[in-house]
Amino acid sequence: MTKDPRVVTPETPVQEAARLMQSEDTGVLPVVESNQSRLLVGVITDRDLALRVVAEGKTSASVRDAMSSGVKTAKPDDNVKDVMDLMAREQVRRIPIVDDRGMVVGIVSQADVVLEAGNDKRAEQTIEEISKPA
C-alpha cells in the first residue's frame, strides 16, 4: 500500500490534477471533500482525464467534471486476498484505503498486489480478472 497518497478536491482544476499525477508518477488521485478533510468522495484517473476532458475537447474543467464517485474501498487491516478479490470483482487496478471514518489513508495498486503476492498464482488470476472486457 502507498500510504498517505496525494489528494485533490472536486474543485481542483484538471490541469493541476494532471500535473500532480505527472510529478507523483501515478495514474490515480483520491478525491477528497475539501483541503481540510481527507474524506473520500471519489477518484480521478489519467483515463478519466483522457476520456472525459481531452476527448470531449474541454479546455476548462474541474476534477468534479471527470472524477468517478461511489468507488469501492478497503480498510487498512483487510487482508491481501480480500483486496485482490475486490479488485478482480470490480475490475479496477487501484483501491483506495480508508479508515473507519472514510478518510483516505492509502491506496493499493495492481503493482502492490503483484509485489505482495510474489509467486502466488492468485495475483496472476486477479490481474486477468481486472483486465477482462466488461
C-alpha positions, 0 to 999 in steps of 0.5 A: 500500500502507498500510504498517505497518497496525494489528494485533490478536491472536486474543485481542483482544476484538471490541469493541476490534477494532471500535473500532480499525477505527472510529478507523483508518477501515478495514474490515480488521485483520491478525491477528497471533500475539501483541503481540510478533510481527507474524506473520500468522495471519489477518484480521478484517473489519467483515463478519466482525464483522457476520456472525459476532458481531452476527448470531449475537447474541454479546455476548462474543467474541474476534477468534479467534471471527470472524477468517478464517485461511489468507488469501492474501498478497503480498510487498512487491516483487510487482508491481501486476498480480500483486496485482490478479490475486490479488485478482480470483482470490480475490475479496477487496478487501484483501491483506495484505503480508508479508515473507519471514518472514510478518510483516505489513508492509502491506496493499493495498486495492481503493482502492490498486489503483484509485489505482495503476492510474489509467486502466488498464482492468485495475483496472476488470476486477479490481474486477468480478472481486472483486465477482462472486457466488461 
